[in-house]
Amino acid sequence: MDAGGQPLAGRGILVTRPANQAAGLAARLAELGARPVLFPALAIAPPADPGACADALAALPGYDHAIFVSPTSVEMAWPGILAGHGGWPAGVAAGAVGQATARALARLGVGPILAAEAGADSESLLALGAYAAVAGKRVLVIRGEGGRELIADALRGRGARVDYAECYRRVRPDGDPAALLADWAAGGIAAVTVTSREVFANLAAMLGEAGAGRLRATPLFAPHARIAEAARQWGVAEVVATPPGDAGLVSALIDWFNRHHD
């Protein structure tokens, strides 16, 4: 399948991101000759209590720091910030988990932004010097419902007062896997990409027993060691932990298929 020296040429790569977030990765894969197969294993929905999100965002100017945990948190919170404040309030330091989140904020004119140069997880953000001495500071973490408590727990341990603005829900889509499973059975899926443990869990549940064997037997690429470990524990035989973001997934796919020819 390596046509013209492109290791991904003709290979079906499963893209499991939410439908409105998959276009960039799919386009890059297509540029490299791959056949992106879109099967969203996560959907973004409004929060169960929109009023609570609105109230939290209305209080944003009273905080010293606001931390966005993902590009989705930027997308879902920004309309409320814009409506309530006309833009980013002065005096509030913006923080971002990962460079993709930082870029989403920068596109909206927010800056400067506190974000780790490398690493796209909470640990990398918490290692920044700006979050070392936060005793007495007020911090608003902007996120979806649920999720990791590490940022809040760590900052509270350093003396900060931390609140949440939970502005969306992550839900499992109602997608029918029949067409995907038929494609897989015909040899059409060469690799799987997942971008969170929740995405992987949803994918496994959506495929059911009919697809479990194929999921376990297909190389899986995940942009964090925690996601990769969850897939291994579930039973996926070949799991690759990649660098962050679309670029990390694509580079790891290219490298793996360069080393594993048909």
VOBA-1610 file (N, C-alpha, C; in pm, whole numbers, padded with zeros to 5 digits, always signed):
BEGIN
Met+00081-00121+00000Met+00000+00000+00000Met+00085+00126+00000Asp+00216+00113+00011Asp+00304+00228+00016Asp+00326+00280-00124Ala+00235+00365-00171Ala+00240+00417-00306Ala+00320+00545-00309Gly+00416+00551-00401Gly+00493+00672-00418Gly+00571+00712-00294Gly+00611+00614-00212Gly+00690+00645-00094Gly+00610+00700+00022Gln+00479+00697+00014Gln+00395+00745+00124Gln+00345+00626+00204Pro+00395+00609+00326Pro+00360+00489+00402Pro+00212+00479+00439Leu+00140+00589+00437Leu-00003+00584+00472Leu-00093+00570+00350Ala-00035+00569+00233Ala-00116+00568+00111Ala-00210+00448+00107Gly-00337+00476+00088Gly-00437+00372+00074Gly-00482+00307+00203Arg-00427+00346+00315Arg-00461+00281+00441Arg-00580+00350+00507Gly-00672+00272+00557Gly-00785+00325+00631Gly-00746+00355+00774Ile-00759+00481+00814Ile-00724+00523+00949Ile-00852+00569+01019Leu-00887+00503+01128Leu-01009+00536+01200Leu-00987+00661+01285Val-01072+00761+01263Val-01068+00888+01336Val-01192+00894+01425Thr-01172+00902+01555Thr-01283+00886+01650Thr-01317+01014+01725Arg-01258+01124+01684Arg-01288+01252+01750Arg-01433+01293+01729Pro-01483+01387+01812Pro-01616+01443+01785Pro-01624+01495+01642Ala-01742+01487+01583Ala-01758+01519+01441Ala-01708+01657+01405Asn-01729+01755+01494Asn-01688+01891+01461Asn-01541+01918+01489Gln-01467+01817+01535Gln-01325+01834+01563Gln-01236+01743+01479Ala-01295+01669+01386Ala-01219+01568+01313Ala-01162+01617+01180Ala-01208+01732+01132Ala-01174+01773+00996Ala-01024+01793+00976Gly-00957+01853+01072Gly-00815+01881+01056Gly-00733+01755+01042Leu-00754+01659+01131Leu-00680+01534+01124Leu-00716+01456+00998Ala-00843+01454+00964Ala-00886+01382+00843Ala-00823+01442+00719Ala-00818+01574+00712Ala-00760+01640+00595Ala-00611+01609+00584Arg-00541+01612+00696Arg-00396+01582+00693Arg-00371+01439+00650Leu-00450+01345+00699Leu-00435+01206+00659Leu-00462+01189+00509Ala-00565+01257+00460Ala-00596+01248+00317Ala-00484+01306+00233Glu-00422+01414+00279Glu-00307+01472+00207Glu-00195+01370+00192Leu-00182+01282+00289Leu-00075+01182+00288Leu-00118+01054+00219Gly-00234+01057+00156Gly-00280+00941+00079Gly-00361+00841+00157Ala-00380+00864+00285Ala-00458+00771+00365Ala-00608+00790+00336Arg-00686+00695+00385Arg-00832+00703+00373Arg-00888+00722+00515Pro-00910+00847+00557Pro-00965+00867+00691Pro-01107+00815+00700Val-01133+00737+00803Val-01265+00680+00827Val-01319+00744+00955Leu-01421+00827+00942Leu-01472+00902+01056Leu-01583+00824+01127Phe-01560+00802+01255Phe-01659+00736+01340Phe-01651+00803+01477Pro-01724+00913+01497Pro-01713+00985+01624Pro-01753+00899+01742Ala-01664+00892+01840Ala-01693+00815+01962Ala-01715+00907+02081Leu-01732+01033+02052Leu-01762+01131+02156Leu-01839+01245+02092Ala-01936+01298+02165Ala-02010+01416+02119Ala-02011+01518+02232Ile-02016+01645+02192Ile-02019+01754+02289Ile-02161+01809+02296Ala-02215+01818+02417Ala-02352+01865+02438Ala-02351+01981+02537Pro-02454+02063+02538Pro-02462+02170+02637Pro-02462+02112+02779Pro-02425+02192+02876Pro-02422+02141+03014Pro-02563+02113+03064Ala-02572+02026+03163Ala-02702+01995+03222Ala-02765+02119+03286Asp-02679+02208+03337Asp-02727+02331+03401Asp-02659+02451+03336Pro-02712+02499+03224Pro-02649+02614+03157Pro-02639+02737+03246Gly-02735+02752+03337Gly-02732+02867+03425Gly-02610+02870+03515Ala-02567+02753+03561Ala-02449+02747+03648Ala-02324+02790+03572Cys-02314+02747+03445Cys-02201+02790+03362Cys-02205+02941+03342Ala-02323+02994+03309Ala-02336+03138+03286Ala-02301+03217+03411Asp-02345+03171+03527Asp-02314+03242+03652Asp-02163+03241+03680Ala-02100+03126+03656Ala-01956+03117+03680Ala-01880+03211+03588Leu-01920+03216+03461Leu-01851+03303+03365Leu-01879+03450+03393Ala-01997+03480+03445Ala-02029+03618+03480Ala-01934+03671+03588Ala-01885+03580+03673Ala-01796+03620+03782Ala-01649+03621+03741Leu-01621+03594+03614Leu-01483+03580+03567Leu-01392+03698+03605Pro-01435+03824+03594Pro-01344+03934+03626Pro-01293+03934+03770Gly-01359+03861+03859Gly-01316+03856+03997Gly-01206+03755+04025Tyr-01162+03685+03923Tyr-01058+03582+03941Tyr-00921+03635+03901Asp-00819+03576+03960Asp-00682+03608+03922Asp-00636+03526+03802His-00682+03400+03796His-00646+03308+03689His-00771+03238+03637Ala-00773+03211+03509Ala-00873+03122+03450Ala-00799+03021+03363Ile-00830+02895+03381Ile-00760+02788+03310Ile-00859+02713+03222Phe-00828+02706+03093Phe-00909+02629+02999Phe-00842+02493+02980Val-00920+02386+02989Val-00860+02253+02989Val-00847+02192+02849Ser-00912+02252+02749Ser-00911+02193+02614Ser-00963+02295+02514Pro-00939+02272+02384Pro-01001+02360+02285Pro-01154+02362+02295Thr-01214+02250+02333Thr-01359+02246+02350Thr-01404+02342+02459Ser-01327+02351+02567Ser-01366+02442+02675Ser-01363+02586+02626Val-01270+02618+02538Val-01266+02753+02480Val-01390+02776+02394Glu-01417+02681+02306Glu-01530+02694+02213Glu-01663+02709+02287Met-01681+02631+02392Met-01810+02629+02460Met-01828+02745+02559Ala-01718+02797+02612Ala-01728+02906+02710Ala-01722+03044+02646Trp-01659+03055+02530Trp-01634+03187+02475Trp-01761+03267+02447Pro-01868+03208+02394Pro-01990+03289+02373Pro-02040+03354+02502Gly-02032+03282+02612Gly-02075+03339+02740Gly-01982+03449+02787Ile-01852+03431+02765Ile-01755+03534+02802Ile-01777+03660+02719Leu-01798+03641+02591Leu-01819+03753+02501Leu-01947+03827+02535Ala-02052+03750+02561Ala-02181+03813+02593Ala-02176+03888+02725Gly-02104+03834+02821Gly-02101+03895+02954Gly-02001+04007+02970His-01891+04000+02893His-01782+04093+02918His-01731+04163+02792Gly-01781+04123+02676Gly-01737+04186+02552Gly-01600+04144+02506Gly-01538+04052+02574Gly-01404+04005+02542Gly-01338+03955+02669Trp-01208+03935+02661Trp-01137+03883+02777Trp-01119+03993+02881Pro-01160+03970+03007Pro-01151+04076+03108Pro-01007+04105+03149Ala-00976+04231+03162Ala-00842+04272+03203Ala-00813+04222+03344Gly-00689+04187+03366Gly-00647+04147+03499Gly-00662+04001+03530Val-00720+03923+03439Val-00735+03779+03459Val-00631+03709+03372Ala-00543+03632+03434Ala-00440+03559+03360Ala-00502+03433+03298Ala-00488+03419+03167Ala-00544+03303+03097Ala-00442+03191+03091Gly-00486+03071+03128Gly-00402+02952+03120Gly-00466+02848+03031Ala-00385+02763+02971Ala-00435+02664+02876Ala-00360+02533+02894Val-00436+02424+02897Val-00376+02291+02898Val-00346+02253+02753Gly-00220+02255+02717Gly-00179+02216+02583Gly-00175+02332+02485Gln-00090+02317+02386Gln-00074+02423+02286Gln-00196+02437+02197Ala-00271+02329+02174Ala-00392+02341+02092Ala-00493+02432+02161Thr-00505+02421+02293Thr-00594+02508+02368Thr-00543+02651+02364Ala-00412+02668+02378Ala-00354+02803+02372Ala-00380+02867+02236Arg-00368+02789+02130Arg-00394+02845+01997Arg-00541+02885+01981Ala-00631+02806+02038Ala-00773+02840+02031Ala-00800+02973+02100Leu-00735+02998+02213Leu-00750+03125+02281Leu-00687+03239+02202Ala-00570+03214+02148Ala-00500+03319+02072Ala-00581+03363+01951Arg-00649+03269+01888Arg-00732+03305+01771Arg-00845+03400+01809Leu-00881+03400+01935Leu-00988+03489+01983Leu-00933+03620+02038Gly-00802+03637+02030Gly-00740+03760+02076Gly-00702+03761+02221Val-00707+03645+02287Val-00669+03637+02428Val-00518+03624+02437Gly-00457+03698+02526Gly-00313+03687+02546Gly-00265+03791+02647Pro-00149+03766+02708Pro-00067+03647+02694Pro-00134+03524+02758Ile-00087+03407+02720Ile-00147+03282+02765Ile-00040+03197+02836Leu-00074+03149+02953Leu+00014+03058+03025Leu-00011+02916+02976Ala+00090+02857+02913Ala+00077+02720+02861Ala+00216+02660+02851Ala+00224+02531+02876Ala+00352+02461+02865Ala+00393+02451+02718Glu+00521+02470+02690Glu+00570+02457+02554Glu+00561+02313+02506Ala+00585+02221+02596Ala+00577+02078+02564Ala+00482+02013+02664Gly+00412+01912+02618Gly+00317+01844+02705Gly+00180+01905+02695Ala+00080+01820+02685Ala-00058+01867+02668Ala-00147+01814+02779Asp-00092+01808+02900Asp-00172+01756+03011Asp-00166+01850+03131Ser-00244+01819+03231Ser-00252+01904+03349Ser-00119+01913+03421Glu-00045+01803+03423Glu+00084+01802+03492Glu+00180+01905+03432Ser+00179+01916+03299Ser+00268+02012+03233Ser+00231+02155+03269Leu+00100+02183+03274Leu+00057+02318+03312Leu+00095+02350+03455Leu+00073+02255+03545Leu+00100+02279+03686Leu+00248+02298+03716Ala+00334+02255+03624Ala+00478+02271+03642Ala+00526+02412+03609Leu+00440+02493+03549Leu+00478+02630+03516Leu+00498+02713+03643Gly+00597+02800+03640Gly+00627+02884+03756Gly+00512+02972+03799Ala+00428+03013+03703Ala+00317+03102+03736Ala+00218+03038+03832Tyr+00216+02905+03838Tyr+00122+02836+03925Tyr+00189+02781+04052Ala+00313+02822+04075Ala+00384+02772+04192Ala+00345+02847+04319Ala+00321+02979+04307Ala+00291+03062+04423Ala+00154+03125+04404Val+00050+03048+04437Val-00088+03094+04413Val-00168+03105+04543Ala-00100+03104+04655Ala-00171+03115+04783Ala-00256+03242+04785Gly-00385+03226+04818Gly-00475+03340+04825Gly-00533+03383+04692Lys-00486+03326+04581Lys-00537+03361+04449Lys-00668+03287+04420Arg-00752+03350+04339Arg-00876+03287+04294Arg-00855+03233+04153Val-00891+03107+04133Val-00870+03040+04005Val-01002+02980+03958Leu-01036+03006+03832Leu-01154+02945+03771Leu-01107+02845+03666Val-01146+02719+03682Val-01113+02615+03586Val-01234+02596+03495Ile-01215+02619+03366Ile-01324+02612+03268Ile-01313+02479+03196Arg-01417+02396+03210Arg-01408+02258+03163Arg-01548+02203+03134Gly-01554+02075+03099Gly-01681+02005+03088Gly-01719+01944+03222Glu-01836+01887+03228Glu-01881+01823+03351Glu-01794+01700+03381Gly-01750+01688+03503Gly-01665+01576+03540Gly-01522+01599+03495Gly-01447+01492+03479Gly-01308+01505+03437Gly-01212+01496+03553Arg-01085+01513+03522Arg-00981+01501+03624Arg-00988+01616+03724Glu-00953+01586+03847Glu-00953+01686+03954Glu-00813+01737+03984Leu-00713+01695+03905Leu-00575+01722+03940Leu-00545+01870+03952Ile-00590+01951+03855Ile-00557+02093+03859Ile-00613+02157+03985Ala-00742+02135+04011Ala-00803+02195+04129Ala-00737+02146+04257Asp-00715+02016+04267Asp-00655+01960+04388Asp-00515+02017+04412Ala-00436+02024+04304Ala-00299+02073+04318Ala-00297+02220+04358Leu-00379+02301+04294Leu-00378+02444+04324Leu-00436+02473+04462Arg-00536+02397+04502Arg-00587+02413+04638Arg-00479+02375+04740Gly-00401+02272+04705Gly-00291+02234+04793Gly-00185+02341+04804Arg-00179+02430+04705Arg-00084+02542+04708Arg-00147+02669+04765Gly-00269+02657+04813Gly-00332+02770+04881Gly-00429+02851+04798Ala-00456+02811+04675Ala-00549+02885+04591Ala-00693+02848+04623Arg-00784+02938+04587Arg-00928+02911+04595Arg-00976+02881+04453Val-01024+02761+04430Val-01053+02713+04296Val-01201+02683+04279Asp-01258+02734+04170Asp-01396+02705+04134Asp-01398+02650+03991Tyr-01513+02590+03954Tyr-01530+02538+03819Tyr-01638+02617+03744Ala-01617+02633+03615Ala-01723+02669+03521Ala-01737+02549+03428Glu-01841+02470+03449Glu-01862+02348+03369Glu-01961+02381+03258Cys-01909+02395+03137Cys-01984+02456+03027Cys-02022+02360+02915Tyr-02003+02231+02933Tyr-02047+02133+02834Tyr-02045+01994+02897Arg-02106+01901+02823Arg-02102+01760+02863Arg-02041+01679+02751Arg-01968+01575+02787Arg-01918+01478+02690Arg-02012+01358+02694Val-02067+01321+02580Val-02163+01212+02576Val-02124+01111+02468Arg-02173+00989+02484Arg-02149+00886+02383Arg-02251+00901+02270Pro-02205+00909+02146Pro-02299+00922+02034Pro-02381+00794+02015Asp-02485+00806+01935Asp-02570+00691+01903Asp-02533+00630+01768Gly-02407+00640+01730Gly-02366+00593+01597Gly-02384+00443+01579Asp-02423+00405+01457Asp-02439+00264+01421Asp-02306+00214+01364Pro-02244+00113+01426Pro-02113+00067+01380Pro-02118-00031+01263Ala-02235-00062+01209Ala-02246-00170+01109Ala-02156-00146+00989Ala-02160-00025+00933Ala-02079+00003+00814Ala-01930-00002+00847Leu-01894+00051+00963Leu-01754+00045+01005Leu-01708-00098+01022Leu-01787-00181+01088Leu-01748-00320+01109Leu-01736-00396+00977Ala-01821-00364+00879Ala-01811-00428+00748Ala-01681-00387+00678Asp-01648-00260+00689Asp-01523-00209+00632Asp-01404-00277+00699Trp-01409-00289+00830Trp-01302-00352+00907Trp-01288-00499+00866Ala-01400-00568+00854Ala-01396-00709+00818Ala-01336-00730+00679Ala-01351-00630+00593Ala-01296-00639+00458Ala-01150-00594+00451Gly-01091-00568+00566Gly-00951-00526+00571Gly-00930-00378+00550Gly-01037-00299+00569Gly-01028-00158+00538Gly-00976-00067+00647Ile-00955-00119+00768Ile-00908-00036+00879Ile-00769-00084+00920Ala-00670+00001+00894Ala-00531-00036+00924Ala-00484+00015+01059Ala-00549+00118+01111Ala-00507+00176+01240Ala-00624+00252+01300Val-00618+00266+01432Val-00720+00338+01508Val-00654+00454+01580Thr-00718+00570+01581Thr-00669+00682+01661Thr-00775+00717+01766Val-00729+00738+01890Val-00818+00784+01997Val-00747+00896+02072Thr-00824+00992+02122Thr-00762+01110+02182Thr-00797+01130+02329Ser-00865+01035+02389Ser-00888+01038+02534Ser-00930+00899+02579Arg-00919+00876+02709Arg-00965+00748+02761Arg-01116+00733+02744Glu-01188+00843+02755Glu-01332+00838+02737Glu-01368+00800+02594Val-01295+00856+02498Val-01317+00820+02357Val-01294+00671+02337Phe-01187+00619+02395Phe-01159+00476+02379Phe-01269+00391+02442Ala-01310+00426+02563Ala-01415+00348+02630Ala-01545+00352+02550Asn-01579+00470+02496Asn-01699+00480+02414Asn-01688+00397+02288Leu-01572+00403+02223Leu-01551+00326+02101Leu-01571+00177+02127Ala-01508+00128+02234Ala-01521-00014+02267Ala-01667-00051+02293Ala-01739+00036+02363Ala-01880+00008+02393Ala-01965+00012+02266Met-01936+00107+02177Met-02015+00121+02054Met-01991+00004+01958Leu-01868-00046+01955Leu-01837-00161+01869Leu-01897-00289+01924Gly-01904-00300+02056Gly-01962-00419+02118Gly-01878-00543+02095Glu-01935-00656+02128Glu-01863-00782+02112Glu-01831-00810+01965Ala-01915-00761+01876Ala-01891-00786+01733Ala-01762-00724+01685Gly-01721-00614+01748Gly-01600-00546+01703Gly-01483-00558+01797Ala-01502-00625+01911Ala-01397-00628+02013Ala-01269-00693+01961Gly-01283-00804+01890Gly-01164-00872+01840Gly-01086-00787+01743Arg-01156-00715+01655Arg-01087-00631+01557Arg-01019-00514+01626Leu-01084-00456+01726Leu-01021-00346+01798Leu-00895-00394+01869Arg-00900-00512+01928Arg-00782-00564+01999Arg-00667-00594+01903Ala-00699-00628+01779Ala-00597-00673+01685Ala-00543-00563+01594Thr-00597-00441+01604Thr-00558-00332+01515Thr-00468-00234+01589Pro-00357-00192+01529Pro-00270-00094+01595Pro-00348+00032+01634Leu-00327+00077+01756Leu-00399+00192+01808Leu-00299+00301+01848Phe-00331+00425+01812Phe-00242+00539+01835Phe-00314+00640+01924Ala-00246+00680+02034Ala-00308+00769+02133Ala-00205+00871+02179Pro-00245+01000+02189Pro-00147+01105+02219Pro-00119+01127+02366His-00126+01023+02445His-00085+01035+02586His-00068+00895+02643Ala+00029+00882+02734Ala+00058+00752+02793Ala-00061+00696+02871Arg-00140+00783+02936Arg-00256+00734+03012Arg-00358+00669+02920Ile-00382+00730+02804Ile-00477+00674+02709Ile-00424+00541+02656Ala-00295+00539+02623Ala-00234+00417+02572Ala-00244+00304+02673Glu-00221+00335+02799Glu-00226+00231+02902Glu-00368+00176+02918Ala-00468+00263+02908Ala-00607+00216+02916Ala-00638+00119+02803Ala-00588+00147+02684Ala-00611+00057+02571Ala-00539-00075+02591Arg-00417-00070+02642Arg-00343-00195+02668Arg-00416-00280+02772Gln-00462-00217+02878Gln-00530-00292+02983Gln-00659-00355+02931Trp-00722-00290+02834Trp-00844-00344+02776Trp-00814-00464+02686Gly-00690-00469+02636Gly-00650-00584+02557Gly-00603-00556+02416Val-00586-00427+02380Val-00533-00396+02247Val-00387-00440+02241Ala-00353-00517+02139Ala-00222-00580+02133Ala-00110-00483+02099Glu-00135-00389+02010Glu-00032-00297+01963Glu-00081-00155+01988Val-00019-00088+02086Val-00059+00047+02122Val+00063+00138+02116Val+00047+00253+02051Val+00156+00349+02036Val+00115+00479+02103Ala+00193+00521+02204Ala+00172+00652+02265Ala+00248+00754+02182Thr+00177+00852+02129Thr+00235+00947+02034Thr+00261+01081+02101Pro+00336+01169+02035Pro+00344+01308+02082Pro+00205+01373+02074Pro+00189+01491+02136Pro+00055+01553+02142Pro+00004+01600+02006Gly-00127+01612+01999Gly-00192+01679+01887Gly-00196+01599+01758Asp-00258+01661+01657Asp-00267+01596+01526Asp-00129+01564+01470Ala-00037+01658+01486Ala+00097+01637+01431Ala+00162+01516+01494Gly+00142+01497+01626Gly+00201+01382+01693Gly+00140+01252+01645Leu+00008+01249+01629Leu-00058+01129+01578Leu-00008+01095+01439Val-00002+01195+01353Val+00037+01171+01213Val+00183+01125+01206Ser+00271+01189+01280Ser+00412+01150+01273Ser+00431+01007+01323Ala+00356+00969+01428Ala+00368+00833+01480Ala+00312+00731+01381Leu+00203+00764+01315Leu+00147+00675+01213Leu+00247+00654+01099Ile+00306+00762+01053Ile+00404+00753+00944Ile+00521+00665+00987Asp+00573+00691+01107Asp+00687+00614+01156Asp+00653+00466+01168Trp+00535+00436+01224Trp+00499+00295+01246Trp+00484+00222+01113Phe+00415+00282+01016Phe+00394+00214+00889Phe+00520+00213+00802Asn+00612+00304+00828Asn+00743+00294+00762Asn+00816+00169+00807Arg+00793+00130+00932Arg+00864+00015+00989Arg+00786-00115+00977His+00660-00106+00939His+00576-00225+00929His+00512-00228+00791His+00587-00278+00695His+00535-00285+00559His+00444-00405+00542Asp+00354-00394+00446Asp+00265-00509+00415Asp+00348-00627+00364
//
